[in-house]
Amino acid sequence: VVSYGAAFLATFAVTSALYARAVNGYGQKVEAPWYAGAAAMQSGSIITGPSVTYWARGEPSRLGANPAYSLYRCRDDWLFIACGNTVFWNKLCIALRMEHLVEDPRFEDAPWNIPVEHRQGLWTMIGETLRQKPRAHWLGLFSAYDVPCAPAEPRERFVDHPQVRHNQMFVDVDDPVLGKTTQMGLPVKFRGTPGAVGPPAPGIGENTGEVLVRLGYTEHQIAAMSDQGVVRLG
């Protein structure tokens, strides 16, 4: 998400720099730091005003932030539509043959400024249309009309996706009890202080002796506690 926001800012910064160069003839260096990208991605929840609708206000939905950026059930499976600007919203309406929505006063500020009281109605209209045909049909149609969308897949498909594997978002760890396991990789990678996924969880008592030595116990005391069943070693 942070990289996503920084990519937006980088695009704006480059465009602004090119415009400035056309006006004054000077080039410039621009930067789009990740912390600024993080702040940009939160702007929908911190900016307010008389004509600004807080996108998360109203009844929370498990399907998405608003009807134009939401999860939908087709006849056989699920997909996610991600129309994050006016251009894509218009293309969605055209692809669904619901062009009248573009001129509907209830949705004139779509996609992100749809009044709360009109969101559920739009969710219903789009949802009923998508349920009429299978997901493959809509994916093909939306691709032809340049509507951002993607199939919503189960977690197994996500874990095994080539891009996810390439980014090392998951790693394989051999566990002495469970065998080969798939675990979460490093969410953030630092150049100066690289991290690493640790070994399997230790067995019960595996490190007890080492810990007791650090606490100052002698080997004789540790052996005595083990014989008495006070501690378990290995």
C-alpha positions as a Markdown table, in Angstrom:
| # | Residue | x | y | z |
|---|---|---|---|---|
| 1 | Val | 0.0 | 0.0 | 0.0 |
| 2 | Val | 2.9 | 2.4 | 0.8 |
| 3 | Ser | 4.5 | 1.7 | -2.5 |
| 4 | Tyr | 1.2 | 2.2 | -4.3 |
| 5 | Gly | 0.8 | 5.6 | -2.7 |
| 6 | Ala | 4.4 | 6.6 | -3.5 |
| 7 | Ala | 3.8 | 5.5 | -7.1 |
| 8 | Phe | 0.9 | 8.0 | -7.4 |
| 9 | Leu | 2.9 | 10.8 | -5.9 |
| 10 | Ala | 5.9 | 10.0 | -8.2 |
| 11 | Thr | 3.6 | 10.3 | -11.2 |
| 12 | Phe | 2.2 | 13.6 | -10.0 |
| 13 | Ala | 5.7 | 14.9 | -9.2 |
| 14 | Val | 7.2 | 14.0 | -12.6 |
| 15 | Thr | 4.2 | 15.5 | -14.4 |
| 16 | Ser | 4.5 | 18.7 | -12.3 |
| 17 | Ala | 8.2 | 18.9 | -13.0 |
| 18 | Leu | 7.7 | 18.5 | -16.7 |
| 19 | Tyr | 5.1 | 21.3 | -16.7 |
| 20 | Ala | 7.4 | 23.6 | -14.7 |
| 21 | Arg | 10.2 | 22.9 | -17.2 |
| 22 | Ala | 7.9 | 23.8 | -20.1 |
| 23 | Val | 7.1 | 27.1 | -18.3 |
| 24 | Asn | 10.5 | 28.2 | -17.0 |
| 25 | Gly | 12.9 | 26.0 | -18.8 |
| 26 | Tyr | 14.5 | 24.5 | -15.7 |
| 27 | Gly | 14.6 | 20.9 | -14.9 |
| 28 | Gln | 14.5 | 19.6 | -11.3 |
| 29 | Lys | 14.9 | 16.6 | -9.1 |
| 30 | Val | 11.8 | 15.2 | -7.5 |
| 31 | Glu | 11.4 | 12.6 | -4.8 |
| 32 | Ala | 8.4 | 10.6 | -3.6 |
| 33 | Pro | 9.3 | 9.1 | -0.2 |
| 34 | Trp | 7.4 | 6.1 | 1.2 |
| 35 | Tyr | 6.3 | 8.0 | 4.3 |
| 36 | Ala | 4.5 | 10.5 | 2.0 |
| 37 | Gly | 3.0 | 7.6 | 0.1 |
| 38 | Ala | 1.7 | 6.2 | 3.3 |
| 39 | Ala | 0.1 | 9.6 | 4.2 |
| 40 | Ala | -1.4 | 9.9 | 0.8 |
| 41 | Met | -3.2 | 6.6 | 1.0 |
| 42 | Gln | -4.8 | 7.7 | 4.3 |
| 43 | Ser | -6.1 | 11.0 | 2.7 |
| 44 | Gly | -9.6 | 9.6 | 2.2 |
| 45 | Ser | -10.0 | 9.3 | 5.9 |
| 46 | Ile | -8.5 | 12.6 | 7.0 |
| 47 | Ile | -9.7 | 15.2 | 4.4 |
| 48 | Thr | -13.2 | 16.6 | 5.0 |
| 49 | Gly | -15.3 | 19.5 | 3.7 |
| 50 | Pro | -18.8 | 20.5 | 2.8 |
| 51 | Ser | -18.7 | 18.6 | -0.5 |
| 52 | Val | -16.5 | 15.7 | 0.6 |
| 53 | Thr | -18.0 | 12.4 | 1.6 |
| 54 | Tyr | -15.8 | 10.4 | 3.9 |
| 55 | Trp | -15.5 | 7.1 | 2.0 |
| 56 | Ala | -15.6 | 4.8 | 5.0 |
| 57 | Arg | -18.6 | 6.6 | 6.7 |
| 58 | Gly | -21.8 | 4.7 | 7.0 |
| 59 | Glu | -22.5 | 1.0 | 7.5 |
| 60 | Pro | -19.3 | -1.0 | 7.1 |
| 61 | Ser | -19.3 | -3.5 | 4.3 |
| 62 | Arg | -17.2 | -6.6 | 4.0 |
| 63 | Leu | -17.3 | -6.2 | 0.2 |
| 64 | Gly | -15.3 | -3.0 | -0.2 |
| 65 | Ala | -15.0 | 0.7 | 0.3 |
| 66 | Asn | -17.7 | 1.7 | -2.2 |
| 67 | Pro | -19.8 | 0.2 | -5.0 |
| 68 | Ala | -17.2 | 1.1 | -7.7 |
| 69 | Tyr | -14.3 | -0.4 | -5.7 |
| 70 | Ser | -15.8 | -3.6 | -4.4 |
| 71 | Leu | -16.1 | -7.4 | -4.3 |
| 72 | Tyr | -18.9 | -8.9 | -6.3 |
| 73 | Arg | -20.3 | -12.4 | -6.8 |
| 74 | Cys | -20.9 | -13.5 | -10.4 |
| 75 | Arg | -23.0 | -16.4 | -11.3 |
| 76 | Asp | -20.3 | -18.9 | -10.4 |
| 77 | Asp | -17.5 | -17.0 | -8.5 |
| 78 | Trp | -16.2 | -13.8 | -7.2 |
| 79 | Leu | -14.3 | -10.8 | -8.7 |
| 80 | Phe | -13.1 | -7.4 | -7.5 |
| 81 | Ile | -13.8 | -4.2 | -9.4 |
| 82 | Ala | -11.4 | -1.3 | -8.8 |
| 83 | Cys | -12.6 | 1.8 | -10.5 |
| 84 | Gly | -10.7 | 4.4 | -8.5 |
| 85 | Asn | -11.4 | 7.4 | -10.7 |
| 86 | Thr | -14.0 | 9.0 | -12.9 |
| 87 | Val | -12.6 | 7.6 | -16.1 |
| 88 | Phe | -12.8 | 4.0 | -14.9 |
| 89 | Trp | -16.2 | 4.6 | -13.4 |
| 90 | Asn | -17.5 | 5.8 | -16.8 |
| 91 | Lys | -16.0 | 2.7 | -18.5 |
| 92 | Leu | -17.7 | 0.4 | -16.0 |
| 93 | Cys | -21.1 | 1.9 | -16.7 |
| 94 | Ile | -20.5 | 1.5 | -20.4 |
| 95 | Ala | -19.3 | -2.1 | -20.1 |
| 96 | Leu | -22.4 | -3.0 | -18.0 |
| 97 | Arg | -24.7 | -1.1 | -20.4 |
| 98 | Met | -25.8 | 1.1 | -17.6 |
| 99 | Glu | -24.7 | 4.4 | -19.2 |
| 100 | His | -27.6 | 6.2 | -17.5 |
| 101 | Leu | -25.7 | 5.9 | -14.2 |
| 102 | Val | -23.2 | 8.4 | -15.5 |
| 103 | Glu | -25.9 | 11.1 | -15.7 |
| 104 | Asp | -27.7 | 10.0 | -12.6 |
| 105 | Pro | -27.5 | 12.9 | -10.1 |
| 106 | Arg | -27.2 | 10.4 | -7.2 |
| 107 | Phe | -23.8 | 9.3 | -8.6 |
| 108 | Glu | -22.5 | 12.5 | -10.2 |
| 109 | Asp | -19.5 | 12.5 | -7.8 |
| 110 | Ala | -18.7 | 8.8 | -8.3 |
| 111 | Pro | -16.7 | 6.9 | -7.5 |
| 112 | Trp | -15.4 | 8.3 | -4.2 |
| 113 | Asn | -17.9 | 10.9 | -3.3 |
| 114 | Ile | -21.1 | 8.9 | -3.6 |
| 115 | Pro | -23.5 | 10.0 | -0.8 |
| 116 | Val | -23.8 | 7.3 | 1.9 |
| 117 | Glu | -27.6 | 7.0 | 1.4 |
| 118 | His | -27.1 | 6.0 | -2.3 |
| 119 | Arg | -24.3 | 3.5 | -2.0 |
| 120 | Gln | -26.4 | 0.4 | -1.1 |
| 121 | Gly | -28.7 | 1.0 | -4.1 |
| 122 | Leu | -25.8 | 1.1 | -6.5 |
| 123 | Trp | -24.3 | -2.0 | -4.9 |
| 124 | Thr | -27.6 | -3.8 | -5.6 |
| 125 | Met | -27.8 | -2.7 | -9.2 |
| 126 | Ile | -24.3 | -3.7 | -10.1 |
| 127 | Gly | -24.5 | -6.9 | -8.1 |
| 128 | Glu | -27.7 | -8.1 | -9.7 |
| 129 | Thr | -26.2 | -7.5 | -13.2 |
| 130 | Leu | -23.0 | -9.4 | -12.4 |
| 131 | Arg | -24.9 | -12.4 | -11.0 |
| 132 | Gln | -26.5 | -13.0 | -14.4 |
| 133 | Lys | -23.4 | -14.3 | -16.1 |
| 134 | Pro | -20.2 | -16.3 | -15.1 |
| 135 | Arg | -17.0 | -14.6 | -13.9 |
| 136 | Ala | -15.1 | -15.5 | -17.1 |
| 137 | His | -17.6 | -13.5 | -19.2 |
| 138 | Trp | -17.2 | -10.4 | -17.0 |
| 139 | Leu | -13.4 | -10.6 | -16.9 |
| 140 | Gly | -13.2 | -10.8 | -20.7 |
| 141 | Leu | -15.7 | -7.9 | -21.1 |
| 142 | Phe | -14.0 | -5.7 | -18.5 |
| 143 | Ser | -10.6 | -6.3 | -20.1 |
| 144 | Ala | -12.0 | -5.2 | -23.5 |
| 145 | Tyr | -13.5 | -2.1 | -21.9 |
| 146 | Asp | -10.4 | -1.3 | -19.8 |
| 147 | Val | -12.2 | -1.7 | -16.5 |
| 148 | Pro | -9.8 | -2.5 | -13.7 |
| 149 | Cys | -10.8 | -5.8 | -12.1 |
| 150 | Ala | -9.3 | -9.1 | -11.0 |
| 151 | Pro | -10.6 | -12.6 | -10.0 |
| 152 | Ala | -11.0 | -13.1 | -6.2 |
| 153 | Glu | -9.1 | -16.3 | -5.6 |
| 154 | Pro | -8.7 | -18.5 | -2.5 |
| 155 | Arg | -5.7 | -18.1 | -0.3 |
| 156 | Glu | -4.0 | -21.2 | -1.9 |
| 157 | Arg | -3.9 | -19.5 | -5.3 |
| 158 | Phe | -2.4 | -16.4 | -3.7 |
| 159 | Val | 0.3 | -18.3 | -1.9 |
| 160 | Asp | 1.3 | -20.2 | -5.0 |
| 161 | His | 1.2 | -17.2 | -7.4 |
| 162 | Pro | 4.5 | -16.7 | -9.3 |
| 163 | Gln | 4.7 | -13.0 | -8.3 |
| 164 | Val | 4.1 | -13.8 | -4.7 |
| 165 | Arg | 6.8 | -16.4 | -4.8 |
| 166 | His | 9.2 | -14.1 | -6.6 |
| 167 | Asn | 8.7 | -11.4 | -3.9 |
| 168 | Gln | 9.4 | -14.1 | -1.2 |
| 169 | Met | 6.2 | -13.1 | 0.6 |
| 170 | Phe | 6.0 | -16.7 | 1.7 |
| 171 | Val | 8.8 | -19.1 | 2.5 |
| 172 | Asp | 9.1 | -22.8 | 3.1 |
| 173 | Val | 10.3 | -23.9 | 6.5 |
| 174 | Asp | 11.0 | -27.5 | 7.5 |
| 175 | Asp | 9.4 | -28.3 | 10.8 |
| 176 | Pro | 10.6 | -31.4 | 12.7 |
| 177 | Val | 7.0 | -32.3 | 13.7 |
| 178 | Leu | 4.9 | -30.9 | 10.9 |
| 179 | Gly | 7.3 | -31.4 | 8.0 |
| 180 | Lys | 7.4 | -28.8 | 5.2 |
| 181 | Thr | 5.4 | -25.7 | 6.1 |
| 182 | Thr | 4.6 | -22.5 | 4.3 |
| 183 | Gln | 5.0 | -19.4 | 6.4 |
| 184 | Met | 4.9 | -15.6 | 6.0 |
| 185 | Gly | 8.1 | -14.1 | 4.7 |
| 186 | Leu | 9.6 | -10.7 | 5.5 |
| 187 | Pro | 6.9 | -8.0 | 5.0 |
| 188 | Val | 9.6 | -5.3 | 4.7 |
| 189 | Lys | 13.2 | -5.7 | 3.5 |
| 190 | Phe | 15.9 | -3.3 | 4.7 |
| 191 | Arg | 19.2 | -2.9 | 2.9 |
| 192 | Gly | 21.3 | -2.1 | 6.0 |
| 193 | Thr | 19.6 | -4.5 | 8.4 |
| 194 | Pro | 18.3 | -7.4 | 6.4 |
| 195 | Gly | 16.1 | -9.8 | 8.3 |
| 196 | Ala | 15.5 | -13.5 | 8.0 |
| 197 | Val | 12.8 | -16.0 | 8.8 |
| 198 | Gly | 13.8 | -17.9 | 11.9 |
| 199 | Pro | 14.0 | -21.7 | 12.3 |
| 200 | Pro | 11.0 | -23.8 | 13.4 |
| 201 | Ala | 9.6 | -23.4 | 16.9 |
| 202 | Pro | 11.7 | -25.2 | 19.5 |
| 203 | Gly | 10.3 | -28.4 | 21.1 |
| 204 | Ile | 9.2 | -28.4 | 24.7 |
| 205 | Gly | 12.3 | -28.2 | 26.9 |
| 206 | Glu | 14.7 | -27.9 | 24.0 |
| 207 | Asn | 16.3 | -24.7 | 25.2 |
| 208 | Thr | 15.6 | -25.1 | 28.9 |
| 209 | Gly | 19.2 | -26.0 | 29.9 |
| 210 | Glu | 20.6 | -23.1 | 28.0 |
| 211 | Val | 18.2 | -20.7 | 29.6 |
| 212 | Leu | 19.0 | -22.0 | 33.1 |
| 213 | Val | 22.7 | -21.6 | 32.5 |
| 214 | Arg | 22.1 | -18.0 | 31.6 |
| 215 | Leu | 20.2 | -17.5 | 34.8 |
| 216 | Gly | 23.2 | -18.8 | 36.8 |
| 217 | Tyr | 22.2 | -22.4 | 37.6 |
| 218 | Thr | 25.0 | -24.9 | 37.6 |
| 219 | Glu | 25.0 | -28.1 | 35.6 |
| 220 | His | 24.5 | -30.1 | 38.9 |
| 221 | Gln | 21.5 | -28.0 | 39.9 |
| 222 | Ile | 20.0 | -28.4 | 36.4 |
| 223 | Ala | 20.5 | -32.1 | 36.4 |
| 224 | Ala | 18.9 | -32.4 | 39.9 |
| 225 | Met | 15.8 | -30.4 | 38.8 |
| 226 | Ser | 15.5 | -32.6 | 35.7 |
| 227 | Asp | 15.7 | -35.8 | 37.8 |
| 228 | Gln | 13.0 | -34.4 | 40.1 |
| 229 | Gly | 10.8 | -33.5 | 37.2 |
| 230 | Val | 10.9 | -29.8 | 38.0 |
| 231 | Val | 12.2 | -28.9 | 34.5 |
| 232 | Arg | 12.1 | -30.8 | 31.2 |
| 233 | Leu | 15.3 | -30.9 | 29.1 |
| 234 | Gly | 14.9 | -31.7 | 25.5 |
